[in-house]
Amino acid sequence: MVETVWKATSKPSPLCTFLLLIILCILGFYSLHYPHSTVINPNAQNALRFRHIFLSSASNYTIASYLRILTLHPHLAGTAPSLAIVNYVVAQFKSLHLQTHTTQYKTLLSYPTHSSLSAHFTNGTVHDLSLSDSSDDVAVVRPYHAYSPSGTAFAKAVFVNYGRDVDFQAIKELNVSVKGCIVIARRGDLPRGIVVQKAEENGAVAVLIYTEGEEVKGFERGTVMSGVGDPLSPGWAAVDDGESLELEDARVLKRFPKIPSMPLSVRAAQLILNSLGGAPPPEKWRVDLRGVGPGPTILNFTYQGEKKVGTIHNVFAIIRGSEEPDRYVLLGNHRDAWTYGAVDPNSGTAALLDIARRYALMMRLGWQPRRTIILCSWDAEEFGMIGSTEWVEQNLVNLGSKAVAYLNVDCAVQGPGFFVGATPQLDSLLLEVTKKVKDPDSEGSTVYEKWAATNAGTNIQRLSGVDSDFAPFVQHAGVPSIDIYYGRDFPVYHTAFDSYEWMTNNGDPLFHRHVAVAGIWGLVALHLADDSILPFNYLSYAEQLQRYKVFLSNLLGEDKAKVSLHPLTTSIQELVSAAKEAEDEAKSRY
């Protein structure tokens, strides 16, 4: 799972809120005008039978076997081990007799060539800090930030908390300047690319970012590029013989930071931070440090990397629809990983392969979906949703007119607790499906029952961020989308310890959560592919839009007199009327 500089924060700006509202309006009206089927499915009972077969044919052992093979070696996008995983996924789809093909794109990727870091203390000692979290496997890429520029720095260290504007303002109030310094920041909600950008704006010469926590170990790799997709083909697909910008083009360079950065282990961070002097940290930072710096400890920092064009591969398996073959239900998961990727992303890849296995079993028993199902395995998501974005850009017209929905799973299982995000017209379907799937952690309960009890009511998040492969579908193509996962904030995120062993010892020892995610994912797809009338609830969408309109109105405050919300109010009212009409018509046809 990647995080980019477009990720939404907990307090969106008025402009972000307004843009999100407009997107929701467009999606609401766009989805409402999908042509609905007018013929009631005479095989409704048969559809129920196949859904039962789908749920009853789940196998935690099979999912565990898939994950074991997927995580035998690191498979960073654009590398030879990554191509081996491509071939494995292709072979699995073909062994199930599914129509399978791949698409290739030549895109700009980023890799490290050399890095070093040493701390020079006031007593004259020099400590070379390790920049490796895996001494056993040379195939694990050394910790780095993709698309960081190369550079060196010999400068005092200074701590800036999470690297937010409010943090830089706090140290300015302490008469502390980061100009000419190497900034150390701890990971928070702010994407790492934004942290580097803000440090650069305040005059820092380099940035080191660490992730704190008692269970955290290793280095958190990640991208610092802004935006999504191939930077050499912004807005169009990186196909063979297609237009490609030069690396020196201003449109390309603006997506990369201007100062170098690297991840730092929590152990190395504490060694440096405990040696800092200067003003004590603000009390609200809640950090046990003597001072924030600058110095007196000096850091000697070097990072050398290369940006080069590499080939990435998306893999697809297609189950052709019997009655509406030109309407597509897409299930997607990215396959590339910074290291072994047991959680991120191959817990989702294993679940996708198991769904393919179960669908193939249903096909042998006579099932064929009403609409076409496409299983998608994306590449280079970790670099900035590149594989999915290039494919969406290449197929934008078809997706806009033919895609029913995109169902995303990235880190299928990170730990306990069910989480889901969706565009609002899919809320009701999600609630219905979670009532059909057994909860993996509570005997005799459904996912819905445990979910509602844990959260004092179900909580479906909105897909306003840009941190997984649903982003190009929602924000480029306007396709209704869902993102499903168990657990969050796992301690081995993007490190060499995201392994099969970690999953079997910590994340999901019995693979029951994997089974639950696959059950929800696959069952939602079956409803969207087989229901005679698409199970969208536009009233839910209208209610969400109304809440955003009220929020925007309150946000405007005294500016309400200058900005008229009447067009939005009218549009929402029209959507409510159309939604009620569509709902009544749908009920009359069942």
C-alpha positions as CSV (number, residue, x, y, z in Angstrom):
1,M,0.0,0.0,0.0
2,V,1.5,3.3,-1.1
3,E,1.0,6.8,0.4
4,T,1.3,9.8,-1.9
5,V,1.3,13.5,-1.3
6,W,-2.3,13.7,-2.2
7,K,-3.5,11.7,0.8
8,A,-6.4,13.5,2.6
9,T,-5.8,14.8,6.1
10,S,-8.2,14.8,9.0
11,K,-9.0,18.5,8.5
12,P,-9.5,19.0,4.7
13,S,-9.1,22.5,3.3
14,P,-12.2,24.3,1.9
15,L,-10.9,23.7,-1.6
16,C,-10.4,20.0,-1.0
17,T,-13.8,19.7,0.5
18,F,-15.4,21.6,-2.3
19,L,-13.6,19.4,-4.9
20,L,-14.6,16.2,-3.1
21,L,-18.2,17.4,-3.1
22,I,-18.1,18.1,-6.8
23,I,-16.6,14.6,-7.4
24,L,-19.3,13.0,-5.3
25,C,-22.0,14.9,-7.3
26,I,-20.6,13.8,-10.6
27,L,-20.2,10.2,-9.4
28,G,-23.7,10.2,-8.0
29,F,-25.3,11.4,-11.3
30,Y,-23.0,9.3,-13.4
31,S,-23.8,6.1,-11.5
32,L,-27.5,6.9,-11.5
33,H,-27.7,6.9,-15.2
34,Y,-26.3,3.4,-15.7
35,P,-28.8,1.6,-17.9
36,H,-30.6,-0.9,-15.7
37,S,-31.7,-4.3,-16.9
38,T,-35.4,-4.6,-17.4
39,V,-35.7,-8.3,-17.3
40,I,-36.0,-10.1,-14.0
41,N,-33.5,-12.9,-13.7
42,P,-35.5,-16.2,-13.9
43,N,-32.6,-18.0,-12.3
44,A,-32.6,-16.1,-9.0
45,Q,-32.7,-19.3,-7.0
46,N,-29.8,-20.6,-9.0
47,A,-27.9,-17.5,-8.2
48,L,-28.4,-18.1,-4.5
49,R,-27.2,-21.7,-4.9
50,F,-24.0,-20.5,-6.5
51,R,-23.4,-17.9,-3.8
52,H,-23.7,-20.7,-1.3
53,I,-21.2,-22.7,-3.3
54,F,-18.8,-19.8,-3.3
55,L,-18.9,-19.3,0.4
56,S,-18.8,-23.0,1.3
57,S,-15.8,-23.7,-1.0
58,A,-13.5,-21.3,1.0
59,S,-10.1,-22.7,2.0
60,N,-7.8,-21.1,4.5
61,Y,-5.2,-23.8,3.7
62,T,-5.3,-22.9,0.0
63,I,-4.9,-19.2,0.7
64,A,-2.0,-19.9,3.0
65,S,-0.3,-22.0,0.3
66,Y,-0.7,-19.2,-2.3
67,L,0.8,-16.7,0.2
68,R,3.7,-18.9,1.0
69,I,4.7,-19.1,-2.7
70,L,4.1,-15.4,-3.3
71,T,6.4,-14.4,-0.5
72,L,9.4,-16.8,-1.1
73,H,11.5,-13.9,-2.5
74,P,11.3,-10.1,-2.5
75,H,9.7,-8.9,-5.7
76,L,10.1,-5.1,-6.2
77,A,8.5,-3.9,-9.4
78,G,10.7,-3.9,-12.4
79,T,13.1,-6.6,-11.1
80,A,13.6,-10.2,-12.2
81,P,12.0,-11.7,-9.1
82,S,8.9,-9.6,-9.8
83,L,8.6,-11.1,-13.2
84,A,8.7,-14.6,-11.6
85,I,5.6,-13.6,-9.6
86,V,3.9,-12.3,-12.8
87,N,4.5,-15.7,-14.3
88,Y,3.1,-17.5,-11.2
89,V,-0.1,-15.5,-11.2
90,V,-0.5,-16.0,-15.0
91,A,0.0,-19.8,-14.5
92,Q,-2.6,-19.9,-11.7
93,F,-5.2,-18.2,-13.8
94,K,-4.5,-20.4,-16.8
95,S,-4.6,-23.6,-14.7
96,L,-8.2,-22.6,-13.8
97,H,-8.9,-22.3,-17.6
98,L,-9.6,-18.6,-17.2
99,Q,-9.1,-16.3,-20.2
100,T,-5.8,-14.6,-19.2
101,H,-3.6,-11.9,-20.6
102,T,-1.1,-9.3,-19.6
103,T,-0.4,-5.7,-20.5
104,Q,3.0,-4.1,-20.3
105,Y,4.1,-0.5,-19.8
106,K,7.5,1.1,-19.8
107,T,7.5,3.5,-16.9
108,L,10.0,5.5,-14.8
109,L,11.1,3.6,-11.7
110,S,13.6,4.4,-9.0
111,Y,16.2,2.3,-7.2
112,P,19.0,2.9,-4.7
113,T,22.7,2.4,-5.6
114,H,24.5,3.5,-2.4
115,S,23.7,5.1,1.0
116,S,25.5,5.8,4.2
117,L,24.8,7.6,7.5
118,S,27.1,8.3,10.4
119,A,26.6,10.3,13.6
120,H,29.5,12.5,14.9
121,F,29.1,13.1,18.6
122,T,30.6,16.0,20.7
123,N,33.0,13.6,22.5
124,G,34.7,12.8,19.2
125,T,33.2,9.4,18.6
126,V,31.7,8.5,15.2
127,H,28.9,6.0,15.0
128,D,28.2,4.4,11.6
129,L,24.5,3.7,11.5
130,S,23.3,0.5,9.8
131,L,21.0,1.1,6.8
132,S,19.9,-2.5,6.5
133,D,17.1,-4.4,8.2
134,S,17.9,-7.8,6.7
135,S,21.3,-9.3,6.9
136,D,20.2,-12.7,5.6
137,D,18.8,-12.0,2.2
138,V,20.9,-9.9,-0.2
139,A,17.8,-9.8,-2.5
140,V,16.1,-7.4,-0.2
141,V,16.4,-3.8,-1.5
142,R,18.3,-1.5,0.9
143,P,16.0,1.0,2.7
144,Y,15.3,4.0,0.5
145,H,12.7,6.5,-0.7
146,A,11.8,6.0,-4.3
147,Y,12.4,9.1,-6.5
148,S,14.5,10.8,-3.8
149,P,17.2,12.8,-5.5
150,S,20.8,11.8,-4.9
151,G,22.8,14.0,-2.5
152,T,25.1,14.3,0.4
153,A,25.0,16.4,3.5
154,F,27.2,17.0,6.6
155,A,25.1,19.0,9.0
156,K,23.6,19.3,12.4
157,A,20.5,17.2,13.2
158,V,17.2,18.8,14.3
159,F,13.9,17.1,15.3
160,V,10.7,18.4,13.8
161,N,8.1,16.0,15.3
162,Y,5.8,14.9,12.4
163,G,7.1,17.5,10.0
164,R,3.7,19.3,9.7
165,D,3.3,23.1,9.3
166,V,2.3,23.3,12.9
167,D,5.4,21.5,13.9
168,F,7.7,23.8,12.0
169,Q,5.8,26.8,13.4
170,A,6.3,25.4,17.0
171,I,10.1,25.2,16.6
172,K,10.2,28.7,15.1
173,E,8.5,29.9,18.3
174,L,11.5,28.3,20.2
175,N,13.9,30.3,18.0
176,V,15.0,27.1,16.3
177,S,15.8,27.1,12.6
178,V,16.2,24.1,10.4
179,K,18.0,26.0,7.7
180,G,21.1,24.1,6.6
181,C,20.2,21.1,8.9
182,I,19.3,17.5,8.4
183,V,15.7,17.1,9.6
184,I,14.6,14.0,11.5
185,A,10.8,13.4,11.6
186,R,8.6,10.6,12.9
187,R,6.0,9.1,10.6
188,G,2.4,10.4,11.2
189,D,-0.6,11.0,9.0
190,L,1.3,13.2,6.7
191,P,2.6,11.4,3.6
192,R,6.4,11.2,3.5
193,G,6.6,13.2,0.3
194,I,4.9,16.1,2.0
195,V,7.2,15.9,5.0
196,V,10.2,16.2,2.6
197,Q,8.6,19.1,0.8
198,K,7.9,21.1,4.0
199,A,11.4,20.5,5.2
200,E,12.8,21.7,1.9
201,E,10.6,24.8,2.1
202,N,12.0,25.6,5.6
203,G,15.6,25.3,4.4
204,A,16.6,21.8,5.4
205,V,19.3,20.0,3.3
206,A,18.1,16.4,3.9
207,V,15.4,14.4,5.7
208,L,15.4,11.2,7.7
209,I,12.0,9.7,8.6
210,Y,11.4,6.9,11.2
211,T,8.4,5.0,12.4
212,E,8.0,4.7,16.1
213,G,6.3,2.0,18.2
214,E,7.3,-0.7,20.6
215,E,6.8,-3.5,18.0
216,V,8.2,-1.5,15.1
217,K,11.5,-2.8,13.7
218,G,13.3,-2.2,10.5
219,F,13.1,0.6,7.9
220,E,9.9,1.8,6.3
221,R,10.5,2.1,2.6
222,G,8.2,4.2,0.4
223,T,7.8,6.7,-2.4
224,V,8.2,10.5,-2.1
225,M,6.9,11.2,-5.6
226,S,3.8,13.4,-5.8
227,G,0.7,12.3,-7.8
228,V,0.0,8.9,-9.3
229,G,1.0,7.1,-12.5
230,D,4.1,7.2,-14.6
231,P,5.8,10.6,-14.3
232,L,6.9,10.5,-18.0
233,S,3.4,10.1,-19.3
234,P,1.1,12.2,-17.1
235,G,-2.5,11.9,-18.1
236,W,-1.9,9.2,-20.8
237,A,-0.8,5.6,-20.9
238,A,2.9,4.6,-21.2
239,V,2.3,2.3,-24.1
240,D,4.9,1.3,-26.7
241,D,5.6,4.0,-29.2
242,G,3.5,6.4,-27.2
243,E,4.6,9.9,-26.2
244,S,7.1,10.1,-23.3
245,L,8.4,13.2,-21.6
246,E,12.2,13.7,-21.0
247,L,13.4,13.2,-17.4
248,E,14.5,16.9,-17.4
249,D,11.1,18.2,-18.4
250,A,9.7,20.6,-15.8
251,R,6.5,18.6,-15.6
252,V,8.5,15.6,-14.5
253,L,10.8,17.3,-12.1
254,K,8.0,19.0,-10.2
255,R,6.8,15.6,-9.0
256,F,10.1,14.9,-7.2
257,P,11.6,16.5,-4.1
258,K,14.7,18.7,-4.4
259,I,16.5,17.5,-1.3
260,P,17.4,13.8,-0.5
261,S,15.7,11.7,2.1
262,M,15.9,8.2,3.5
263,P,14.1,6.0,6.0
264,L,15.6,5.6,9.5
265,S,15.2,2.8,12.0
266,V,13.6,3.6,15.3
267,R,16.8,2.4,17.1
268,A,19.1,4.7,15.0
269,A,16.6,7.6,15.5
270,Q,16.7,7.3,19.2
271,L,20.5,7.2,19.3
272,I,20.6,10.5,17.4
273,L,17.6,12.2,19.2
274,N,19.0,11.4,22.6
275,S,22.2,13.3,21.8
276,L,20.5,16.5,20.8
277,G,20.6,19.7,22.8
278,G,19.0,23.1,22.3
279,A,15.5,24.0,23.3
280,P,13.3,21.4,24.9
281,P,10.5,20.1,22.7
282,P,7.0,21.6,23.0
283,E,5.0,19.8,25.7
284,K,2.2,19.0,23.2
285,W,4.6,16.9,21.2
286,R,4.6,14.3,24.0
287,V,8.2,13.2,23.3
288,D,10.9,12.4,25.9
289,L,13.8,14.4,24.6
290,R,16.3,16.8,26.2
291,G,16.3,19.1,23.2
292,V,15.2,19.3,19.5
293,G,18.6,20.7,18.3
294,P,20.1,21.8,16.0
295,G,22.9,19.5,17.1
296,P,25.3,19.4,18.6
297,T,25.4,16.0,16.9
298,I,26.4,16.2,13.3
299,L,25.2,13.7,10.7
300,N,27.1,12.7,7.6
301,F,24.5,11.6,5.1
302,T,24.9,10.2,1.5
303,Y,22.2,8.8,-0.8
304,Q,22.8,7.8,-4.4
305,G,20.0,6.4,-6.5
306,E,19.0,6.0,-10.1
307,K,15.8,6.6,-12.0
308,K,15.4,4.4,-15.0
309,V,12.7,3.2,-17.3
310,G,11.6,-0.4,-16.6
311,T,8.8,-2.7,-17.8
312,I,5.9,-3.4,-15.5
313,H,3.1,-6.0,-16.0
314,N,-0.5,-6.1,-15.2
315,V,-2.3,-9.5,-15.3
316,F,-6.0,-10.0,-16.0
317,A,-8.3,-13.0,-15.9
318,I,-11.7,-12.6,-17.6
319,I,-15.0,-14.4,-17.0
320,R,-17.2,-13.4,-19.9
321,G,-20.8,-12.3,-19.0
322,S,-23.7,-14.3,-20.6
323,E,-26.2,-11.4,-21.0
324,E,-24.3,-8.2,-20.6
325,P,-20.8,-9.0,-21.6
326,D,-19.9,-5.4,-22.2
327,R,-20.5,-4.4,-18.5
328,Y,-17.5,-5.0,-16.3
329,V,-17.2,-5.8,-12.6
330,L,-13.5,-5.5,-11.7
331,L,-11.7,-7.0,-8.7
332,G,-8.2,-5.6,-8.2
333,N,-5.1,-6.0,-6.1
334,H,-1.5,-5.0,-6.6
335,R,1.2,-7.6,-6.7
336,D,4.5,-5.7,-6.3
337,A,6.1,-5.3,-2.9
338,W,9.0,-3.4,-1.3
339,T,10.3,-6.7,0.1
340,Y,8.5,-10.0,0.7
341,G,5.1,-8.3,0.9
342,A,3.1,-10.9,3.0
343,V,0.7,-8.3,4.2
344,D,1.3,-5.6,1.6
345,P,0.0,-6.6,-0.9
346,N,0.1,-10.4,-1.2
347,S,-2.4,-11.1,1.5
348,G,-4.7,-9.6,-1.1
349,T,-3.1,-11.4,-4.0
350,A,-3.6,-14.7,-2.2
351,A,-7.3,-13.9,-1.6
352,L,-7.7,-12.9,-5.3
353,L,-6.3,-16.2,-6.4
354,D,-8.6,-18.1,-4.1
355,I,-11.6,-16.1,-5.5
356,A,-10.5,-17.2,-9.0
357,R,-10.3,-20.8,-7.8
358,R,-13.8,-20.6,-6.4
359,Y,-15.3,-18.9,-9.5
360,A,-13.6,-21.6,-11.7
361,L,-15.3,-24.3,-9.5
362,M,-18.7,-22.6,-10.0
363,M,-18.1,-22.4,-13.7
364,R,-17.5,-26.2,-13.8
365,L,-20.8,-26.6,-12.1
366,G,-22.6,-24.5,-14.7
367,W,-22.3,-20.9,-13.5
368,Q,-21.7,-18.0,-15.8
369,P,-22.1,-14.4,-14.6
370,R,-24.7,-12.1,-16.2
371,R,-22.0,-9.4,-16.5
372,T,-18.3,-9.8,-17.2
373,I,-15.9,-10.2,-14.2
374,I,-12.3,-9.1,-14.6
375,L,-9.7,-10.1,-12.0
376,C,-6.8,-7.6,-12.1
377,S,-3.3,-8.0,-10.7
378,W,-1.5,-4.6,-10.8
379,D,2.2,-3.8,-10.9
380,A,4.2,-0.9,-9.5
381,E,1.6,0.3,-7.0
382,E,4.2,1.0,-4.4
383,F,5.9,3.6,-6.7
384,G,2.6,5.6,-7.0
385,M,-0.3,3.4,-8.3
386,I,1.6,3.2,-11.7
387,G,0.2,0.0,-13.1
388,S,-3.4,0.7,-12.4
389,T,-3.2,4.3,-13.4
390,E,-1.6,3.5,-16.8
391,W,-4.3,0.9,-17.5
392,V,-7.1,3.3,-16.5
393,E,-5.7,6.0,-18.7
394,Q,-5.5,3.6,-21.6
395,N,-9.0,2.4,-21.1
396,L,-10.7,5.6,-19.8
397,V,-13.5,5.8,-22.4
398,N,-14.5,2.1,-22.0
399,L,-14.4,2.3,-18.2
400,G,-16.5,5.4,-18.2
401,S,-19.3,3.8,-20.2
402,K,-19.0,0.1,-19.3
403,A,-17.5,-0.4,-15.7
404,V,-20.1,-1.3,-13.1
405,A,-17.7,-1.1,-10.1
406,Y,-14.1,-1.5,-9.1
407,L,-13.5,-3.6,-5.9
408,N,-10.1,-3.1,-4.4
409,V,-8.2,-5.1,-1.8
410,D,-4.6,-4.1,-1.0
411,C,-3.4,-5.3,2.4
412,A,-6.2,-7.8,2.9
413,V,-5.1,-8.7,6.4
414,Q,-2.9,-6.5,8.7
415,G,-4.5,-7.7,12.0
416,P,-7.9,-7.7,13.8
417,G,-10.8,-5.4,12.9
418,F,-12.9,-5.0,9.8
419,F,-12.5,-1.8,7.7
420,V,-14.1,-0.8,4.5
421,G,-14.2,2.3,2.3
422,A,-16.6,2.9,-0.5
423,T,-18.4,5.4,-2.7
424,P,-21.8,5.8,-1.1
425,Q,-24.1,4.0,-3.6
426,L,-22.4,0.7,-2.5
427,D,-23.1,1.1,1.2
428,S,-26.3,-1.0,1.3
429,L,-24.7,-3.8,-0.6
430,L,-21.7,-3.9,1.7
431,L,-24.0,-4.1,4.7
432,E,-26.0,-6.9,3.2
433,V,-23.0,-9.0,2.2
434,T,-21.2,-8.7,5.6
435,K,-24.3,-10.2,7.1
436,K,-23.7,-13.4,5.1
437,V,-20.0,-13.9,5.9
438,K,-18.8,-15.5,9.2
439,D,-16.7,-13.4,11.5
440,P,-13.2,-14.8,11.7
441,D,-12.6,-13.8,15.3
442,S,-16.0,-14.5,17.0
443,E,-17.7,-17.9,16.9
444,G,-21.3,-17.8,15.8
445,S,-21.2,-14.1,14.6
446,T,-21.2,-12.5,11.2
447,V,-18.7,-9.9,10.1
448,Y,-21.6,-7.4,10.3
449,E,-22.5,-8.2,13.9
450,K,-18.9,-8.0,15.1
451,W,-18.2,-4.8,13.0
452,A,-21.3,-3.1,14.4
453,A,-20.6,-4.1,18.0
454,T,-17.0,-3.0,17.8
455,N,-17.7,0.4,16.3
456,A,-21.0,1.1,18.1
457,G,-22.4,1.0,14.5
458,T,-21.0,0.3,11.1
459,N,-18.6,2.8,9.8
460,I,-18.0,2.9,6.0
461,Q,-15.2,5.3,5.2
462,R,-15.0,7.4,2.0
463,L,-12.4,6.9,-0.7
464,S,-11.0,10.5,-0.6
465,G,-7.4,9.4,-0.2
466,V,-4.9,8.5,-3.0
467,D,-3.2,5.5,-1.2
468,S,-4.2,2.5,-3.2
469,D,-5.3,1.3,-6.7
470,F,-8.9,2.5,-6.3
471,A,-7.6,6.1,-6.8
472,P,-7.5,6.2,-10.6
473,F,-10.8,4.4,-10.9
474,V,-12.6,6.8,-8.5
475,Q,-10.8,10.0,-9.4
476,H,-9.9,9.5,-13.1
477,A,-12.7,7.3,-14.4
478,G,-15.6,8.0,-12.0
479,V,-16.2,4.3,-11.3
480,P,-18.0,3.3,-8.1
481,S,-15.5,1.6,-5.9
482,I,-14.8,-0.3,-2.7
483,D,-11.7,-0.9,-0.6
484,I,-11.7,-3.8,1.9
485,Y,-9.2,-4.8,4.6
486,Y,-8.7,-6.4,8.1
487,G,-6.6,-4.5,10.6
488,R,-4.5,-1.3,10.2
489,D,-1.1,0.2,11.1
490,F,0.8,-3.1,11.3
491,P,4.4,-2.7,12.7
492,V,6.3,-4.3,9.8
493,Y,4.8,-2.0,7.1
494,H,7.2,-1.7,4.1
495,T,10.1,-3.5,6.0
496,A,12.0,-6.7,5.4
497,F,9.9,-8.2,8.2
498,D,6.7,-8.2,6.2
499,S,7.1,-11.9,5.7
500,Y,5.1,-15.1,5.7
501,E,6.4,-15.9,9.2
502,W,5.1,-12.6,10.5
503,M,1.7,-13.4,9.0
504,T,1.5,-16.8,10.5
505,N,2.8,-15.6,13.9
506,N,0.9,-12.3,14.2
507,G,-1.4,-11.1,11.4
508,D,-3.6,-14.2,10.8
509,P,-2.1,-17.5,12.1
510,L,-5.2,-19.5,10.9
511,F,-5.9,-17.5,7.8
512,H,-9.5,-17.1,8.9
513,R,-9.4,-13.3,8.3
514,H,-8.1,-14.0,4.7
515,V,-11.2,-16.2,4.2
516,A,-13.5,-13.4,5.5
517,V,-12.0,-10.8,3.2
518,A,-12.2,-13.1,0.2
519,G,-15.8,-14.0,1.1
520,I,-16.9,-10.4,1.2
521,W,-14.9,-9.4,-1.8
522,G,-16.1,-12.2,-4.0
523,L,-19.7,-12.1,-2.8
524,V,-20.0,-8.3,-3.5
525,A,-18.7,-9.0,-7.0
526,L,-21.3,-11.8,-7.5
527,H,-24.2,-9.5,-6.6
528,L,-22.9,-6.8,-9.0
529,A,-22.3,-9.4,-11.8
530,D,-25.5,-11.4,-11.4
531,D,-28.3,-9.3,-10.0
532,S,-30.7,-8.4,-12.7
533,I,-30.9,-4.8,-11.4
534,L,-27.6,-3.3,-10.1
535,P,-27.8,-3.1,-6.3
536,F,-26.9,0.6,-6.0
537,N,-28.5,2.8,-3.3
538,Y,-28.6,6.3,-4.6
539,L,-30.5,7.6,-1.6
540,S,-27.5,6.8,0.5
541,Y,-25.4,8.8,-1.9
542,A,-27.8,11.8,-1.7
543,E,-27.6,11.7,2.1
544,Q,-23.8,11.8,1.9
545,L,-23.9,14.7,-0.5
546,Q,-26.3,16.6,1.8
547,R,-23.9,16.2,4.8
548,Y,-21.0,17.5,2.7
549,K,-23.1,20.5,1.6
550,V,-23.8,21.3,5.2
551,F,-20.1,20.9,6.1
552,L,-19.1,23.2,3.2
553,S,-21.7,25.7,4.3
554,N,-20.4,25.8,7.8
555,L,-16.8,26.0,6.5
556,L,-17.6,29.1,4.4
557,G,-18.7,31.0,7.5
558,E,-18.8,34.7,6.8
559,D,-18.1,34.0,3.1
560,K,-21.6,32.5,2.6
561,A,-22.8,35.8,1.2
562,K,-20.1,35.7,-1.5
563,V,-20.5,32.0,-2.5
564,S,-23.9,30.6,-3.5
565,L,-24.5,27.0,-2.8
566,H,-27.9,27.1,-4.5
567,P,-26.7,25.1,-7.6
568,L,-25.4,22.3,-5.3
569,T,-28.6,22.3,-3.3
570,T,-30.7,22.1,-6.4
571,S,-28.6,19.3,-7.9
572,I,-28.8,17.2,-4.7
573,Q,-32.6,17.7,-4.6
574,E,-32.8,16.5,-8.2
575,L,-30.6,13.5,-7.3
576,V,-32.9,12.6,-4.4
577,S,-36.0,12.7,-6.7
578,A,-34.3,10.5,-9.3
579,A,-33.0,8.1,-6.6
580,K,-36.4,7.6,-5.2
581,E,-37.8,7.0,-8.6
582,A,-35.1,4.5,-9.4
583,E,-35.6,2.7,-6.1
584,D,-39.3,2.4,-6.6
585,E,-38.9,1.1,-10.1
586,A,-36.3,-1.5,-9.0
587,K,-38.7,-2.7,-6.2
588,S,-41.5,-3.0,-8.7
589,R,-39.5,-5.3,-10.9
590,Y,-38.4,-7.8,-8.3
